[in-house]
Amino acid sequence: MPQAFRNTLLSLRDLILSAGPLAFLGVGLLVLAYWWLNPNPPKSVTLATGPAQSAYEEFGKRYQKALAVDGITVQLLPSEGSSHNLQLLREGKADVAFVQGGTAELQPDDADSLVSLGSLFVEPVWIFYRTESAERTVNTARIDSLRQLRGWRVNVGSEGSGVPKLMERLLDANKLPAGSVKMSRLEQTPAVVEFLAGRLDALVFASAPESLMVQMLLQTPGVQLLDFAQHEAYARRFSFLTPVTLPRGVVDLAANVPPRDVRLVASTTSLLARDGTHPALLTLFAQNAQKLHGGAGWFNRAREFPNSRHSELPIAKEGDRAMNEPVPLLQRYLPFWLANLIERMWLVLGILLAIMLPLSRVVPPLYQFRVRSRVFRWYGRLREIENEMEAGQADTAEMLKALNALEAQAEKVSVPLSYADELYALRNHIHLVRKKLLRG
C-alpha cells in the first residue's frame, strides 16, 4: 500500500474516532426525537362511511383514491349511517367518520375524545312520496307540510342512520302524536323496493345529492318531492338545520327536473376523527376535503365548503389550517411523507444543532491529541534511557541497543503531513541522546 494512501486512511481513522462519540450522541438524540414525535403516519386508516349506494359510501371511495396517492390505505367501514358512525368512533373501530348534525346525540365526553375537520356539505331531508298516495288522502298531487303525512306508511330508515330521531323531532314540532304516522325502519335498498311496489307511501332520506338513490327517485315518474313551505321556520327552530332550495331544472335541464323550485331543510355533515388519530392523517383528510368538497354543488357555491360553521365539536388544528391557510410550501414540491417529516422534525433538528455545535469544538483538540500521542508516547521511553545514562545504571552497549530499537519504532510511526514535524523532532532527539551517550 502506498505510504501516502496509508497516511490518508490513518488520518481518516483518527478523525472518525475523534468525532465518533459526538456523532453517536447526535444520532441517538435524533432517533429518540423521531420515536417521541412519531412524524410519519401509519399506512392504514379506517373511515366509517354508510349504507351501500349512499353518498357517504361514494365520498369514502373518493377519499380512498385520494389518499392512495400518498401511500395511505383507507379501509372503508360500511355502517347504518350517521349515529352508527359516531358509535364506531367512540368504540375505536373507526379513525375517521362522516357524521350528520342533528341526527346523533353527542355525549359530554365527546368534546374531549373527538375532533372535527370541518363541515363538508349539506344533506337535505328528502321526503319522496307517491303521487297517487297524495291524491288518495289529501286530494292533491302536491303536499308541502309534514302534517299531511298523517296516516301514511313512511319509511324513516334504519336506527343507525339517525334519520328516525330527526323525523321524531320534526313530527313532534308539527304536533303529530306518536302513531299518527306509520313509520317503518327498513334499510335504504329494501325500502325503495317496497316504495316502488306501492307498499309504502313515502320515503325519508337525509343525504347529499350524490346519493344514487336520491338521483334515481328525483327522475322516477309518479314520485314527488315534499316541498317544505316552512323551511325558514324550521331553521329558526332547529339550530342544526339550514333552509336550502333545490333549483328548477338543476337535476336535468333538458327534461326540466324538478319542474319548479323545491324548498328543503338540510343539516350539515362533518368529518369527525378520534383525538388520537395521527396528525399527518388528519392533515391529509383535511387537505383532500378542500379538493373534494370545495366545488359548487346543488346547494352551495364554490369554496363555501369545507368550513367551521355549524360544528358541534372542537375543530382540529389540522382542519383549521387546511381551511384558512395555503398548502405549506414544502408540500408543493416534495412528496407528502418527506414534507411532513421535515415539518415535524425541523424544530428538533434546530435544537440538536444548537446543542451539537458547541460540543463539536472538542473534536479538533481531541484529533490533535490522538495524532500527537502517537509520537509523544515514545518520549517517555527516551526519557527513561536518558535517566539511566545519567545514573550510570546500564552500560553503553545496552543503551545504544535501546536507542536503536526506539529509533526503529519511531520510523514505523505514521502521522498526517501536517504533524510530520513532531515525528522528525522525536527522531532528532533520539539522535541527540545517542551523541551525548557516545561522548560520555
PyMOL commands that set and color helices and strands:
alter all, ss='L'
color gray80, all
select helices_A, chain A and resi 3-37+55-68+82-90+110-113+131-138+146-149+159-161+163-173+188-196+212-218+231-237+279-293+317-324+329-333+336-391+396-412+417-439
alter helices_A, ss='H'
color red, helices_A
select strands_A, chain A and resi 44-48+73-77+96-100+114-130+153-155+182-184+202-206+223-225+241-246+262-274
alter strands_A, ss='S'
color yellow, strands_A
deselect
rebuild
show_as cartoon
